[in-house]
Amino acid sequence: SPFNCSFQAMEREVIAAFGKGEPDEIMSSAFKLKVTREDIQTLMNLCWLNDEVINFYMTLLVERSKKEGYPAVYAFSTFFYPKLVSGGYKAVRRWTRGVDLFKQDLILVPIHLRVHWALVVIDVRKKTIKYFDSMGQKGDKICEILFQYLQEESREKRNLELTFSEWTLRSMEPHEIPQQLNGSDCGVFMCKYADCISRDKPITFTQNHMPYFRRKMVWEIIHQQLL
């Protein structure tokens, strides 16, 4: 099984992926998504992760959630939030065709703030919308915009009003979640927040785990499977 894949074997694959080769060579293709060598190389130390890597990884989390014993997870693409902000509900109405958001346990929304990645987690079970930022910024406005989106989605798809007073919206404080100590790991922090949350596990990693997490993500994306 891939789980006894030795560290050396994993390391060899990572070195090969980070090595020379055609930038547009496809390293992984699944879920209607493609990741090229150039994309994978954003996982090299201190590079900023790009949309392709993040969207592929989020899809792996969703795939894992289909297994027994995991909460049901839906993840929006990184392109969803900017589209919602620029075009309003009607611009993204069709994004959830064939998906009932209200039957999910968790909805992950990766947020790209120009040069920074953050994550919003909508917990449908607990009626919470939480903003996770590895630089401790506040995202209260973002939570409100996503609550409004959920309201419209609920009206449109099930003809039901959401009651604002039943929901809790908040930004996680810097002391509550691990924070980055450099300017380049926000994307990895965001992916790993999503990884822990989508398993209903506490978030216990630190900045020190980042070099390993980056290499592990290379392996997981190439093999289309989470370790």
C-alpha positions as CSV (number, residue, x, y, z in Angstrom):
1,S,0.0,0.0,0.0
2,P,1.2,3.6,-0.5
3,F,1.2,4.1,3.3
4,N,4.4,2.1,3.7
5,C,6.0,4.1,0.9
6,S,9.4,4.8,2.3
7,F,10.7,8.2,3.0
8,Q,13.5,7.6,0.6
9,A,11.2,6.6,-2.2
10,M,9.0,9.7,-1.6
11,E,12.1,11.9,-1.5
12,R,13.3,10.6,-4.8
13,E,10.0,11.4,-6.5
14,V,10.0,14.9,-5.0
15,I,13.5,15.6,-6.2
16,A,12.6,14.4,-9.7
17,A,9.4,16.6,-9.7
18,F,11.5,19.6,-8.6
19,G,14.2,18.8,-11.2
20,K,14.7,19.9,-14.7
21,G,12.0,19.1,-17.3
22,E,9.4,20.7,-19.5
23,P,7.5,23.3,-17.4
24,D,4.2,22.3,-19.1
25,E,4.6,18.6,-18.6
26,I,1.5,17.2,-16.9
27,M,2.5,15.7,-13.5
28,S,-1.0,14.8,-12.4
29,S,-4.4,14.9,-14.0
30,A,-7.7,13.9,-12.3
31,F,-11.0,15.4,-11.3
32,K,-11.0,17.5,-14.5
33,L,-7.9,19.3,-13.1
34,K,-4.3,19.3,-14.4
35,V,-1.1,20.0,-12.5
36,T,2.0,20.8,-14.5
37,R,5.7,20.6,-13.5
38,E,5.6,24.4,-13.2
39,D,2.6,24.2,-10.9
40,I,4.2,21.5,-8.7
41,Q,7.4,23.5,-8.4
42,T,5.4,26.2,-6.5
43,L,5.7,23.6,-3.7
44,M,9.4,24.1,-3.5
45,N,10.5,25.8,-0.3
46,L,9.6,29.5,0.0
47,C,7.6,29.6,-3.2
48,W,4.0,30.8,-3.2
49,L,1.5,28.0,-4.0
50,N,-0.7,28.6,-7.1
51,D,-4.4,28.0,-7.7
52,E,-3.8,24.7,-9.5
53,V,-1.9,23.1,-6.6
54,I,-4.5,24.4,-4.1
55,N,-7.5,23.3,-6.1
56,F,-6.0,19.9,-6.7
57,Y,-5.2,19.4,-3.0
58,M,-8.7,20.6,-1.9
59,T,-10.2,18.1,-4.3
60,L,-8.1,15.3,-2.7
61,L,-9.6,16.4,0.7
62,V,-13.1,16.1,-0.8
63,E,-12.4,12.7,-2.2
64,R,-11.1,11.5,1.1
65,S,-14.3,12.7,2.8
66,K,-16.3,10.2,0.8
67,K,-14.8,7.4,2.9
68,E,-16.5,6.0,6.0
69,G,-15.9,7.9,9.2
70,Y,-15.2,11.3,7.6
71,P,-17.4,14.4,7.7
72,A,-19.0,15.2,4.3
73,V,-16.9,18.0,2.7
74,Y,-17.4,20.3,-0.2
75,A,-14.7,22.6,-1.4
76,F,-15.1,25.6,-3.7
77,S,-12.4,26.4,-6.2
78,T,-10.1,29.4,-5.5
79,F,-11.9,31.2,-8.4
80,F,-15.2,31.1,-6.6
81,Y,-14.8,33.9,-4.1
82,P,-13.5,36.6,-6.5
83,K,-16.3,35.7,-8.9
84,L,-18.9,36.0,-6.1
85,V,-17.5,39.4,-5.1
86,S,-17.3,40.8,-8.6
87,G,-20.6,39.4,-10.0
88,G,-22.8,38.7,-7.0
89,Y,-24.9,35.6,-6.4
90,K,-26.1,35.3,-10.0
91,A,-22.5,35.0,-11.3
92,V,-22.0,31.9,-9.2
93,R,-25.5,30.5,-9.0
94,R,-24.6,27.6,-11.3
95,W,-21.4,26.6,-9.5
96,T,-23.4,24.3,-7.2
97,R,-25.4,22.5,-9.9
98,G,-26.0,19.0,-8.7
99,V,-24.6,19.8,-5.2
100,D,-26.7,20.3,-2.1
101,L,-24.5,22.5,0.1
102,F,-27.0,22.1,3.0
103,K,-26.4,18.3,3.0
104,Q,-22.7,18.8,3.6
105,D,-21.0,18.8,7.0
106,L,-18.3,21.2,6.0
107,I,-17.8,23.7,3.1
108,L,-14.2,24.9,2.5
109,V,-13.7,28.2,0.7
110,P,-10.1,29.1,-0.1
111,I,-9.7,32.9,-0.3
112,H,-7.0,34.5,-2.3
113,L,-6.2,38.0,-1.1
114,R,-3.8,39.3,-3.7
115,V,-0.6,38.0,-2.2
116,H,-2.0,35.9,0.6
117,W,-4.1,32.8,1.1
118,A,-6.7,32.3,3.8
119,L,-9.5,29.8,4.4
120,V,-13.2,30.1,5.3
121,V,-14.8,27.0,6.8
122,I,-18.6,26.8,6.8
123,D,-19.7,24.2,9.4
124,V,-23.3,23.4,8.4
125,R,-23.7,21.1,11.4
126,K,-22.8,23.8,13.9
127,K,-24.0,26.8,11.9
128,T,-20.6,28.5,12.1
129,I,-18.6,30.4,9.5
130,K,-15.0,30.8,10.5
131,Y,-12.1,32.6,8.9
132,F,-8.6,31.1,9.3
133,D,-5.6,33.3,8.5
134,S,-2.0,32.3,9.2
135,M,-1.0,36.0,9.4
136,G,-3.7,36.7,12.0
137,Q,-5.7,39.1,9.8
138,K,-9.4,39.5,10.3
139,G,-11.9,38.3,7.8
140,D,-15.2,39.3,9.3
141,K,-16.4,41.0,6.1
142,I,-15.5,37.9,4.1
143,C,-17.6,35.7,6.5
144,E,-20.5,38.1,6.0
145,I,-20.3,38.0,2.2
146,L,-20.3,34.1,2.4
147,F,-23.3,34.1,4.8
148,Q,-25.2,36.3,2.3
149,Y,-24.2,33.8,-0.4
150,L,-25.6,30.9,1.7
151,Q,-28.8,32.8,2.3
152,E,-29.3,33.3,-1.5
153,E,-28.4,29.7,-2.2
154,S,-30.9,28.5,0.5
155,R,-33.7,30.7,-0.9
156,E,-32.9,29.7,-4.5
157,K,-32.4,26.0,-4.0
158,R,-34.7,25.1,-1.2
159,N,-37.0,28.1,-0.7
160,L,-35.9,28.4,2.9
161,E,-34.7,31.5,4.8
162,L,-31.6,31.1,7.0
163,T,-31.9,32.7,10.4
164,F,-29.0,35.0,10.9
165,S,-29.3,34.9,14.7
166,E,-28.7,31.1,14.7
167,W,-25.3,31.4,12.9
168,T,-22.0,32.4,14.4
169,L,-19.5,34.2,12.2
170,R,-16.0,34.9,13.3
171,S,-12.3,35.3,12.5
172,M,-10.0,32.9,14.4
173,E,-7.6,34.7,16.7
174,P,-3.8,34.4,16.1
175,H,-3.4,32.5,19.4
176,E,-6.0,29.9,18.4
177,I,-4.4,28.6,15.2
178,P,-0.8,28.1,14.1
179,Q,0.7,31.2,12.5
180,Q,3.4,31.5,9.8
181,L,6.8,33.0,10.6
182,N,7.8,33.8,7.0
183,G,6.1,35.4,4.0
184,S,5.7,32.4,1.8
185,D,3.9,29.6,3.5
186,C,0.3,30.9,3.7
187,G,-0.9,28.5,1.0
188,V,0.5,25.5,2.8
189,F,-1.0,26.7,6.1
190,M,-4.3,27.1,4.4
191,C,-4.2,23.6,2.9
192,K,-3.2,22.0,6.2
193,Y,-5.9,23.9,8.2
194,A,-8.3,22.4,5.6
195,D,-6.7,18.9,6.1
196,C,-7.2,18.9,9.9
197,I,-10.7,20.5,9.8
198,S,-11.9,18.0,7.2
199,R,-11.0,15.2,9.5
200,D,-12.6,16.9,12.5
201,K,-9.1,17.0,14.1
202,P,-7.4,19.7,16.1
203,I,-4.9,21.9,14.3
204,T,-1.6,21.3,16.0
205,F,1.1,21.7,13.4
206,T,3.7,24.6,13.4
207,Q,5.9,26.5,11.0
208,N,8.5,23.8,11.5
209,H,6.3,21.2,9.7
210,M,6.2,23.3,6.5
211,P,9.2,21.9,4.6
212,Y,7.9,18.4,5.2
213,F,4.3,19.3,4.3
214,R,5.4,20.8,1.0
215,R,7.2,17.6,0.0
216,K,4.3,15.4,1.2
217,M,1.9,17.5,-0.9
218,V,4.0,16.9,-4.0
219,W,3.8,13.1,-3.5
220,E,0.1,13.3,-2.7
221,I,-0.7,15.3,-5.8
222,I,1.4,13.1,-8.1
223,H,-0.3,10.0,-6.6
224,Q,-3.7,11.6,-6.3
225,Q,-3.9,10.2,-2.8
226,L,-3.5,11.6,0.7
227,L,-0.9,10.0,3.0
